[in-house]
Amino acid sequence: MKRMNKGKNSTGKYITNEEIEYIIKNMNMPQFTVLDFGKFIQENNKDLWDMLTNKYTNKYYSAYSYLSQRLIRYSKEKGSLLEVINSYKISLLQFVMCLTTLFNC
């Protein structure tokens, strides 16, 4: 897989929709995880993987975090090859209620 961009492109994305579709089609997996997606990039486009790991290597965010968020955004676009992924976030109140129930407070 050749890499045309050396960083963010005109859309502000490090990986374009076309690159995501190329990877999905060439993985030959009906279902995959972000780890599978990342491994494919590692094995087939070392330059892209190195750029992502250099950009996103810190305590709070990684290359896998970026790929996860990018795949979620891509899945919600019209004509996406992926099914829509619903991100589930809980509110602070729900979190406190879970802790309260867990610790019988």
N, C-alpha and C positions, 0 to 999 in steps of 0.2 A: 504494500500500500504506500503510495507516495504522498508526501505531505507538501501541499502547495503553499501554505501559510506558515510563517515563523512567529506565531503569536496570535493575538486577537485579529480577526478579520473585520471587514466593514460592518458586520452585524454585531460585533462585540462579543463573539463567541470564539472559544479556542477550537471547538469542534463544530463544523457546520452540519446542517441536516443531511446533506449529501454524504458526508463522511460517516455519520451515524448509520445511514441506510446501507452504505457500502459494507460497513462492519457487520451489521445485522445479517445481511444477505450472505456474507462470506463465512460467518461463524457456523452456518448450517446446523443451528440448534433451534428447535421450536420454542423452547423456553430457556432463559438464561438469567443469571444474576449480574449485578454490577461487577462482582469479582470476575466472572467469566468474560465480561465485556472488557474489563481492564487487562486481563491476562492476554486476550487476543491482541490488544494494542501493544502490550509489552513484547509479544512474540513477533508482531508483524510491522510495527512502526516504532522502533526504538527512539527516534528523534522526538516524536510526539509524546511518548511516555516520559522521556527525560525532561521535556519542557513542562509537562504537567506536574511531575514530581518536584521539580525545582521551584515551580510557581506555588504549589500547594503542599508544602511540607512544613507544617507547624503543629503545635499542640492541639489546635481546635479544628483544623480543616485539612483534608488530604486530597490527593488526586482522585481517590474513590468518592469522596464527598462531592467533588465537582462533577464527576461522571454521573453520580446518582441524581443530582439536581438537574443536570443537563438532559438526562433521559426522561425525567419527570416532565420537564418543560416540553421536550420534543413529543412525548406521548400525547400531550394535550392539543397539539397542532393538527389542523385539518390535513388529512391525507397521510398521517403518521402510520408507520408499519407496526407500531406498538399499540396495545390496548391502553386506554386511559388509566393512569395510576392515581389512586386517591391517597393523598398524604393525610395521615391522621395526626392531628395535634390536639393535645388536651390543654384546657385552660388551667391557670393556677388554682382556681377553686376546685376543679376536678382532681388535680394532683393532691391538694390538701385533704380532700375527702377520701382519696385512696389511702393516704398515709394514716389518716385518722382511723379508718376501718382496719387497716393492717395492724396498727399498734393499739387498738382499742382505746383511743383517747376520747 
